[in-house]
Amino acid sequence: MQQFLQQLINGLSWGAILALIAVGYTMVYGVLRLINFAHGDIYMVGAMGGWYVSTHWYHIDHPSWPAFFLIFFTSVVACAAIGFLIELIAYRPLRGQPRITALITAIGVSLFLEYGGQQFFGASPQGFPQLIPGLEANPQLFHIGDVFIGKVDAIIFIVTLLLMLGLWYLVMRTKWGLALRAVSFRFDTAALMGININRIVSLTFVLGSVLAATAGILVAIRNPKVEPLMGLQPGIKAFVAAVLGGIGNIPGAVAGGFLLGMTEVLVAGYLPQGSQYKDGIAFVILIAVLLLKPSGLFGQNVIEKV
């Protein structure tokens, strides 16, 4: 039982990371009906950017909370700007084109970020500096018997909760959120109501990039090794989580991220040679969802005229 509870905590921690990335996928799809395959690479840029600014700009040589917040803020702002530029340069000119054109462009942007990251940061894995004080001496926050919650896991839980609450408030309780929901419902009707479509779409990309960059920094602190291709598998898994919860549904993306994260960790922990199968479980779940409930757990079937 204790082993199960420990695996469950580990799964929740990984699921929180997937949920942060999946929400960015589902927000962009909800507004543009576009799968932004470059989103996983924004997660990579957040982690690699944190490594770069901590070692080349600020030269941080010892853990401290001010250093953590400085690196976190710098990386998040940089990724928000990159998300804005991606929408402005790559996707906005194609908004009236067939969806397959935007989809191919998204794959191209993803490859550009991956190989651009190798050119800028270097292709070799890099060790992420320790930013949280006291982590090496005592990584545990508290424990009950043999079950413990690490400090990094607690930070991941708290940051994810705060960001999800903030996003819920923005979407459901502000004029920006009302405009975002209107644009996701009908582009043309929202424009007739005086909503600036371009501004709302840019906001969607900025918010998604902020969440992905946050996930990248948190993962870099938890597993302090970063490299320019680290966004490939988490990006795909987060997309599966968004589909599992119902693509376009924000609470569904969060639930899908947690479910997929816990499933992956439990498979690795309990099945024979489970560590070899844990990366494939996401694709098994994707196939099952597409076969049994294509709209996802919380999605709704939509009839489209053709």
C-alpha positions in Angstrom: 0.0 0.0 0.0 2.8 2.4 0.8 4.5 1.7 -2.5 1.2 2.4 -4.3 0.7 5.7 -2.5 4.3 6.7 -3.3 3.8 5.8 -7.0 0.5 7.8 -6.9 2.3 10.9 -5.6 4.9 10.5 -8.3 2.2 10.1 -10.9 0.4 13.2 -9.7 3.6 15.2 -10.0 4.2 14.1 -13.5 0.5 14.5 -14.4 0.6 18.1 -13.2 3.4 18.7 -15.7 1.4 17.1 -18.5 -1.6 19.1 -17.5 0.2 22.4 -17.8 1.3 21.5 -21.4 -2.0 20.0 -22.4 -4.0 23.1 -21.4 -1.9 25.1 -24.0 -2.8 22.6 -26.7 -6.5 22.6 -25.9 -6.7 26.4 -25.6 -5.2 26.9 -29.1 -7.4 24.2 -30.6 -10.5 25.7 -28.9 -9.9 29.1 -30.5 -8.3 28.2 -33.9 -9.1 24.5 -34.4 -5.4 24.1 -34.8 -3.1 21.5 -33.3 0.0 23.5 -32.4 2.7 20.8 -32.6 5.3 23.4 -31.7 3.9 23.7 -28.2 6.0 20.9 -26.8 9.1 22.8 -28.1 8.1 25.9 -26.1 8.3 23.6 -23.1 11.9 22.8 -24.2 12.7 26.5 -24.7 11.5 27.2 -21.2 13.9 24.7 -19.7 16.8 25.4 -22.0 16.3 29.1 -21.6 16.4 28.8 -17.8 19.7 26.9 -18.1 21.1 29.5 -20.5 20.2 32.6 -18.5 21.3 31.0 -15.2 24.8 30.0 -16.6 25.5 32.7 -19.2 23.7 35.8 -18.0 23.3 35.7 -14.2 26.0 33.2 -13.4 24.1 31.7 -10.5 26.5 29.6 -8.4 24.4 28.8 -5.3 20.7 28.0 -4.7 18.4 30.8 -3.5 14.8 31.7 -3.8 15.5 35.1 -5.5 17.6 33.2 -8.1 14.7 30.8 -8.7 12.1 33.5 -9.2 14.6 35.5 -11.4 15.2 32.5 -13.7 11.5 31.6 -13.7 10.4 35.1 -14.6 13.0 35.5 -17.4 12.2 32.2 -19.0 8.5 32.6 -18.9 8.6 36.1 -20.4 10.9 34.9 -23.2 8.6 32.0 -24.0 5.5 34.2 -23.9 7.2 36.5 -26.5 8.2 33.5 -28.6 4.6 32.2 -28.5 3.3 35.7 -29.6 5.8 35.8 -32.5 4.9 32.3 -33.6 1.3 33.2 -33.9 2.0 36.5 -35.6 4.5 35.3 -38.1 3.6 31.6 -38.8 -0.1 31.2 -38.1 -1.8 34.5 -38.6 -1.1 34.8 -42.3 -2.6 31.3 -42.8 -5.7 31.8 -40.9 -8.0 31.8 -43.9 -6.2 28.9 -45.6 -7.1 25.2 -45.3 -6.4 23.6 -42.0 -3.8 21.2 -43.5 -1.7 24.2 -44.4 -1.6 25.4 -40.8 -0.9 21.9 -39.6 2.1 21.5 -41.9 3.3 24.9 -40.8 3.0 23.8 -37.1 5.3 20.8 -37.8 7.7 23.2 -39.6 7.8 25.6 -36.6 8.4 22.6 -34.3 11.4 21.5 -36.3 12.7 25.0 -36.5 12.6 25.3 -32.7 14.3 21.9 -32.2 17.1 22.5 -34.6 17.4 26.2 -33.7 17.7 25.1 -30.1 20.5 22.7 -31.0 22.3 25.5 -32.9 21.9 28.1 -30.1 22.2 25.9 -27.0 24.3 23.1 -28.3 23.1 19.5 -29.0 24.6 17.9 -25.8 22.6 17.5 -22.6 23.3 20.2 -20.0 23.0 20.0 -16.2 20.5 22.4 -14.8 21.7 24.4 -11.8 20.2 23.8 -8.4 18.0 26.8 -7.7 16.0 25.8 -4.6 17.9 26.1 -1.3 18.2 23.1 1.0 17.1 20.6 -1.7 20.4 18.6 -1.7 20.5 18.3 2.1 16.9 17.3 2.5 14.8 16.8 -0.6 11.8 15.6 1.5 9.1 18.1 2.6 7.4 15.6 5.0 6.7 11.9 5.1 4.1 9.5 6.6 5.8 6.2 7.2 7.6 5.3 4.0 5.6 7.6 1.9 7.1 11.0 1.4 6.4 14.2 -0.6 9.5 15.9 -2.0 9.9 19.6 -1.9 10.0 19.8 -5.7 6.8 17.7 -6.0 5.1 20.1 -3.5 6.3 23.1 -5.6 4.9 21.5 -8.8 1.5 20.8 -7.1 1.3 24.4 -5.7 2.4 26.1 -8.9 0.0 24.0 -11.0 -2.9 24.7 -8.7 -2.3 28.4 -8.6 -1.9 28.6 -12.4 -5.1 26.6 -13.0 -7.0 28.8 -10.6 -5.6 31.9 -12.2 -6.5 30.6 -15.6 -10.1 29.7 -14.5 -10.5 33.2 -13.1 -9.2 34.8 -16.3 -11.5 32.7 -18.5 -14.6 32.8 -16.4 -14.5 36.1 -14.6 -12.9 38.7 -16.8 -13.8 40.5 -20.0 -10.7 39.0 -21.6 -12.0 35.6 -20.8 -15.5 36.4 -22.1 -14.0 37.6 -25.3 -11.9 34.4 -25.5 -14.9 32.2 -25.0 -16.8 34.2 -27.7 -14.0 33.8 -30.2 -13.8 30.1 -29.5 -17.5 29.8 -30.2 -17.7 31.8 -33.5 -15.0 34.0 -35.1 -17.4 36.0 -37.3 -20.0 36.7 -34.6 -17.3 37.7 -32.1 -15.8 40.2 -34.6 -19.3 41.7 -35.2 -19.5 42.3 -31.5 -16.4 44.4 -31.6 -13.9 41.9 -30.3 -10.4 42.2 -31.6 -9.8 38.7 -32.9 -6.1 39.1 -33.4 -5.5 40.3 -29.9 -7.5 37.4 -28.4 -5.7 34.8 -30.5 -2.4 36.3 -29.5 -3.4 36.1 -25.8 -4.2 32.4 -26.2 -0.8 31.7 -27.5 0.9 33.8 -24.8 -1.0 32.0 -22.1 -0.3 28.6 -23.5 3.4 29.4 -23.8 3.5 30.7 -20.2 2.1 27.3 -19.0 4.5 25.3 -21.2 7.5 27.3 -20.0 6.5 26.9 -16.4 6.3 23.1 -16.9 9.8 23.2 -18.5 11.3 25.0 -15.6 9.7 22.7 -13.0 10.9 19.6 -14.9 14.4 21.0 -15.1 14.5 21.5 -11.4 13.0 18.0 -10.7 15.3 16.2 -13.3 18.3 18.5 -13.7 19.3 17.5 -17.2 18.0 19.5 -20.2 18.6 19.2 -24.0 17.1 20.6 -27.1 15.0 17.6 -28.0 13.4 17.1 -24.5 10.1 18.5 -25.7 9.3 15.7 -28.2 7.8 13.0 -25.9 6.2 15.3 -23.3 4.7 17.3 -26.1 3.1 14.2 -27.7 2.0 12.9 -24.3 0.4 16.2 -23.4 -1.4 16.2 -26.8 -2.7 12.7 -25.9 -3.8 14.1 -22.5 -5.7 16.9 -24.2 -7.5 14.4 -26.5 -8.2 12.1 -23.6 -9.9 14.9 -21.7 -11.7 16.3 -24.7 -9.7 18.6 -27.0 -10.8 22.2 -26.6 -12.0 21.5 -23.0 -9.7 23.1 -20.4 -10.8 21.1 -17.3 -10.7 18.0 -19.5 -7.1 18.7 -20.5 -6.2 19.0 -16.8 -8.0 15.8 -15.9 -6.4 14.0 -18.9 -2.9 15.2 -17.9 -3.3 13.8 -14.4 -4.8 10.5 -15.6 -2.1 9.9 -18.1 0.6 10.9 -15.7 -0.6 8.5 -13.0 -1.2 5.7 -15.6 2.3 6.0 -16.9 4.0 5.9 -13.5 1.9 3.0 -12.3 2.7 1.0 -15.5 6.4 1.7 -15.0 6.2 0.7 -11.3 4.1 -2.4 -11.5 4.3 -4.1 -14.8 7.2 -6.4 -15.6 9.7 -4.3 -17.6 7.2 -1.5 -17.3 9.8 1.2 -17.7 10.2 0.0 -21.3 6.4 0.3 -22.0 5.6 3.5 -20.1 6.3 5.8 -23.1 4.0 3.7 -25.3 1.1 3.7 -23.0 0.1 7.2 -24.2 -0.4 5.9 -27.7 -2.4 2.9 -26.5 -4.7 5.4 -24.6 -4.9 7.6 -27.7 -6.0 4.7 -29.9 -8.5 3.5 -27.3 -10.0 7.0 -26.9 -10.3 7.5 -30.7 -12.0 4.1 -31.0 -14.3 4.2 -28.0 -15.0 7.9 -27.4 -13.4 10.2 -30.0 -14.7 13.3 -28.3 -12.8 12.5 -25.1 -13.9 12.0 -21.6 -15.4 15.6 -21.2 -15.8 16.6 -24.8 -19.0 16.7 -26.8 -19.7 15.4 -30.2 -20.1 18.3 -32.7 -21.9 17.8 -36.0 -20.2 19.7 -38.8 -21.7 20.5 -42.2 -19.7 19.4 -45.2 
